């Protein structure tokens, strides 16, 4: 339940158009819904402005479907991350409008369309191998009603590709930079713009990349100011934070 829905119920009570007992029924699952295997946080939209997001990895398909089924009862957009085409095929039997994004491994169900900020988010990705994480960030920001402009394969091995797009990139209100290997790209971007930069290390790289540890440490020790870092491969976290900044 979001603030808009809460206000509607309270207004109906105030105007005498909704009986107290019926209002109580609507509020029974106000805080969370107990499903046995999950407690769906119905209150999150009211607290934070964003609905709960379903992390699909290691969840049973039936559990994901059960959570989605409950969330469909509410007027909020639904995002499932780290999931598969097989799960999507089940989901769309109960939600025909569901969309599967194969590169990101996400499912989205749009139930409402909010007003987009006049500003936008730039999504800068070092290499094509980083696209899964980049798209997770982009899809996350988009389902939360943000405009995302993508700039892919502009890494430091051919830095002229980044500079070719620089005048466009710097117009964004916030910039998400995704990179694997040594993770150098966020430092370059951070040293060139007057906007907050959210750095996302990926696990892409050869052995000494240590599954993203080298990129993570490189970003954390960046000498460029204004660069913050999320966890390895955490495109969702970057997209969510970028949305919050873009809507300030």
N, C-alpha and C positions, 0 to 999 in steps of 0.2 A: 504494500500500500504506500503510495507516494503522498506528498502534501496536497496535491490537487484533489485526490480522491477523499482524503480525510476532510478537507474543507467542504466538499460536496455533501458528505454524510452529516457533518455538524450543521450545515445550513438547512438541510432537510428537517433535522430535529428542531432547530430554532423556529422554522416556519410551520411546524406542526404537521409536516407531510410524511414524517417517518416516525413510527412508534418506537419507544425505547427498547422494547423486547426485540424488535427486528434489527434495530441498530446494534444491539448486543450480539446478535447472531453474526452480523458483518464483522464485528471486532473480535470474534472468538479466536481467530488465527492471526490477530494483529501483530504479535511479536514474531512467532515462527510456527511452521507447520511440522508436526512430528510425523515422519513417514516410516519410522522404525530404523531404517538404514541411513536416514539423513534428517536433518532438521533445517528446513528451508527458511532462510532469514527474510521474512516478509517485511520487516521493519527497516531493512537496510536503505531502501530508497528514501525513506523519510529522514533517516539519520545523516546520510552521506550524499544524497542526490543521485546515487547510482544503484541499480538493482544488483542482487547477487549474481555472480557469474559462475557457471558450472565448469570446473576443471575436470575434463573427461578422462585423463590418463589414469589407468588402473581401476576405473569404475566399471562395474558390470553394466552392459547395455540396458538391461531392464531397470537398473537404478537410475541411469541417466534419463530414460524415458519417463520414469515415475516423477522425477524432479521437474522435468520439462512440462509434463501434464499438469502438475500443480501450478507452475508459473504461468501457464496459459490462461489461468483463471483471472490473472491480474493484467492491468494495462501497462505493462512494462516490456521493453525489448529484451530478447533472450540471446545470450551468447554462450556457446559451449566451445571450450578450447581443448586442444590436444585430443582430438577424436578422429573417427574414421568414416569412410564412405558407408560401411556396413551399418554403423549406428545411425547415420543420416537417413538411410533407406527406411529404418524403423520409425525415426522421428517424423518423417514427412507423412506417415500414415495417420498421425494425429494432428499434424501441422503442415498442411499442403503448401503454405507460403514459405516454409523453411528453405534456406539456401545453404549449400555446402561449398566451402572455399578450399579446394584440394591442396593448394600450395601451403596455406596456413594451417590446414587441418582443423578448421573451425566450422561451426554451424551457427547461423544467425536466423532469428525470427523477429521481424520488425512488426510490432503492433501499434506503435505510435511514431509520429515524426515531429520532433521538437524543432524549435527555431535554432538554426545554425548560427554560430557567432560570425561576425563579419570578417574575422581573421581566420587564418588557416594554419595547419601543421605541415611542416616539411618532413618527409621521410627519406633520409639519405642512407643508402646502403652501399657498402664497399664492394661486394662481389655478388655474382649470381648465386653462388653457393649459400649466401646469407639470406636468400629470399624467403625461406620458410619463416624465419624469425621476423623479418621485415614485414611480411604480410600479416602475421599475427598482430603486430603493433598497429598496422594500418586498418585492418578490419575492426579491431577493438575501438579505435578512435572513431571510425565511421559509424558503427552501430550506436555510439553515444552522440550522434548528430554533429560531427565535425567534418570539415572539408580537409582532405588529406591529399597533398601533392607529392608524388613519388619521384625520386631521383635514384635510379638503380645503377649498379656497376660503375661507381665513380671513385674507386679506391686509390690508395697511394701509389700503386704500381704504375698507374697512368694518371697522375694528378691533374693533368691538363683537362681530363674529363670532368673533374669537379669544378675547376675554374670556369669551364665553359658554361656551367649551370649556376655559378655563384650568384649572379645578380638576381636570379629568380629565388634561389634558396634563402637568401638573406631577408626576403620580404615576409617570411613566416613569423608568427608570434612565438613559436617554439619549434625547435628542431630535434628530431630523433635521429641519431646516427648509429647504424648497426654495422659491426665489423668483427671479423674473426682474425686468424693469423696472429699478428702482433698487436692488433687493435689500435693502430696509429691514427685512423681517420678522425675520431672525435677531437683529438688535440688540434689538428689542423683547422677543423671547423670552428672549434671554440676560440681559437686565436684570431678568427677573421670576422666574427659576428658580434652584435650587441644584443643577442637573444639567448635565453636559456637553452642549453644543449643537454639532452638526455642520451647518454651513451649506453649502448647495449652490446656487451661482448657475446660472441657466439662460440660454439664448440668446434667451429670449422678450422681446420689447420692440421699440419703434420705433427709428429710425435712430441716435439718440444713445446707445442701449443698446449699440451696437457689438458686437452678437452675444454679449452676456453680459459684456463687459469692464467696463461700468459697475457691474453687479451684483457682479462679482468684487471690484473695487476697493472698493466700498462695504462688503462683508463683511470684507475684509482690514483695513480701517481702522475697523472697528466699535469704539466706546468701551465696549461691554459685555464684561465679562470672561467667560472660559470658553467663548468661541466659536472653533471651529476651522473651516477652510474647505478644501473639496476643489475640484477643477477644474470648469470650466464643463460643465454637463450630465452630470457624473459621478455619476449615481445609484448605480451599482455600487459605487464607492469609498466612498460614504457608508454604504450598506447593509452593506458588509463591515466597515468600522470600527465601526459601531454594534453589530454582532454581537459583535465582539471585546470591546467595553466591557461589553455586557450580560452576557457570560459570565465576566467577571472575578470 
